[in-house]
């Protein structure tokens, strides 16, 4: 005989959200069960609940719910019927999509349990007796409910997530007096690192990304870590396509759609054959931008007119080519918490919103060798290296001197002699390399202050591996400032 279920509270299915009819048809019944959940789980958030009568849930993940735990409360006496959920430290193995996974059992028959159902796969274990379960959970977009629906949920005893519209971001309970509150931000995300660095916990509220659930895990590293795409912790590219913008407010959605509209209009006007242009870009045959300066300026003006201060948005900060004021205003409208880093303060754009780097290369610590020998590659390309050195000298990037003169000028202990190698570029030029590690330990003494994560090969591999899921063609835009580290005085 199949099980039965009863639902109450908010619902959210794709673009549709609202309240279930049971909220108005059976208000006193709903209040009874919300009271049970509040007593069993003080301070926990739940916008909805379900009562399952002998329902066995197959292996799944509640990925479409808001990132708040499910609240599991048994309403009857039964034996076994635990909830298995995946857990790396668990010892109970179950098959998840054809792969054996370790997990743990939640003994729901013994007392109230909390399950991060939006993050982990889980299923119901077999039981004996009548298994009646009350499940509290939280749907998405509760902050977008009409005031009347919002008020009805509160009057029925549901505890809603924090929202800008609710008492300075705090959760509100049944009587509006805040007898219990939900956390103002989600638990910090722990980012694993290798044995060479310390484990760090990033103080980052994932809800500010406006994406649903946790960020993508990079599976091509020794220990899985969060994907780094180079655009900051709130970058939508760090989430699966279906999870992006899932928690954005209506005003944020509206602004994003206006931005897309401006860009699409200009692309369609300028590029008559998008298919041919895409192939040309993908195969390297597009040698110049199809968008002239007039088009670029027109787009910038249209985008600026969508912002609070268009005149300020169009001003370009001196010394760099990016429209940071325009970007900052737009990110502020979109709810990005780090918009100030672009153009506010004396060190803006210096640290960005990247994760702190916690793992570093282990450098060779061999003893000092004052007679370092060059690599064979340098000897084979001696003439080209000499020409390159003369070119760098004329550009002010190198100084022609002798060892004795250098020691007199800079001090005996300041002069180190490094081995030199050479790398042949694709165009036939030779790039000199100086070994600052082996034998002199120069690199070992350098302490980098801006320890920021940047995308690496593992991140690129992860993005490429998800192309089938996103149904998108990945493109990479690369830029390089020629000899940037040597041109800094």
C-alpha positions, 0 to 999 in steps of 0.5 A: 500500500503506497504511503500518504503525505500532507503539505503546508506552508510555502511552495516554490516550483520553478518560476511559481511560488506562493502558499499551499491551500492547506494554510487557509483551509486548515489553519488550526491544524497547521498551527499545531504542527508548526508548534511541534517543530518550534518546540523540537527545533528552537531557533531553526528556520522552516517555511513549510512542512510535510507529514509522511505516513509510511513514505519511503524516500528513494535516493535524492537531494533536495537541491531546489530547497533553500540552503537551510536544514530539514527538521525531522521529527517522528510522530509515531513509534516504529523500529529502524527507518533511519535516514541514510545520508552521505558523509565522508567519515561515515561507515554505512555504504549505499549506492548513489547513482551507481557509485558506492558512497560512505554515509551515516544513519540518522536515528529519527525513531529515537528523537529529533534530527537535523539533515542538510538535505539540500547538500547531501544525497539521502534516502529512507531505510526500511522500518517496522511498524507505522512510520509517521514523520513530520518534516520541516523545510524551507523553500526558495523565494520566501522573501518575495512573497506578497505581504499578505502571504508573508503575514499569514505564514508568520501567524501560522507559526512558521519561522522564516529566513532573514530578509531585508524586509524583516526587522533589520534582517532577522527572522520573525516568529509567530507573534512578531516579537522575535522569541527565536531568530534564525542565523543572519548568515549561513555557516562559514564555508570551510575550504580544504587545503593541502598539508603544506598550508593551514586550513582556513575558514572563509568568513563568507556568506554564500547567500550574498552570491544570490546562487542556490546551495554550495559552490562547485567543488573542484574534483581534480585536486588531491582534496576537493576544494571550491572552484576558483574562476578568478571573478571573486567569491560571489561570481555566478560562474562558481555555481552550476547554471541552474543554481545561478541567480536563484536567490536574487530579488525581483529588483536584482533580476530586473537590473540584470535583465536590463543589462542583458537587453542592452548587450544583446541588442548591440550584439544582434545589431553589430554581428549579422551572423552570430554562428560564423562569428562564434566559429571564427572566435573558437578557431582563432580566425577572429583577429580583431574585435567586431565592436568598434570604439563607437559601439563600445561607447554607445553600450557604456552610455546605455549601461550607465543610464541604468545606474543611480549616477550615470555621470560618475559611472562614465568616468574612467579612473586615471591610469587604467582602462577599466570602467570601475565606477560603472562596474561598482554601481552595477554590482551594488544594485545587484547586491554584491557585498564587495562592490566597494573594492572596485573604486572605494578607498585607497586600496580599492581593487587591491585585494578583491573578493578572492579567497586567501591563498593557503597552500604554497609550493615547497621550495628547495632549501639546498645550501648556498652555492656561489658558483652556480652553473647555467643550464644547458639551454642557456649555453645553446642560446647564448647569442639570442640571450645576449641580444635580449639582454642588450634590448632589456638594458636599453629599455631600463630593465637590466643594468650592465655591471660587474660582480665587484661593482655590484657588491660595492654599490648594493653591499656584499650580502645583497648580491646573489648569483643565480643559474640561468636557463632559456625557454624558446617561445612559439615565435622563435624568441628566447625567454631567459629564466633565472633560477632564484631557488636552487643554490641561492634560496632567493625565492625562499626569502620572498614573502608575498603579501597579497595571498590571493587564489587565482584559477589554475589548471584544475579549475579550467579542467573542472569548468571544461568537464561541466560543459555537457551539463551546462550546454554551453561552449566555454571560451577563455579570454586571456590577457598578459601585461608584457614584463609587468613584474620587471616594469614595476619600480 
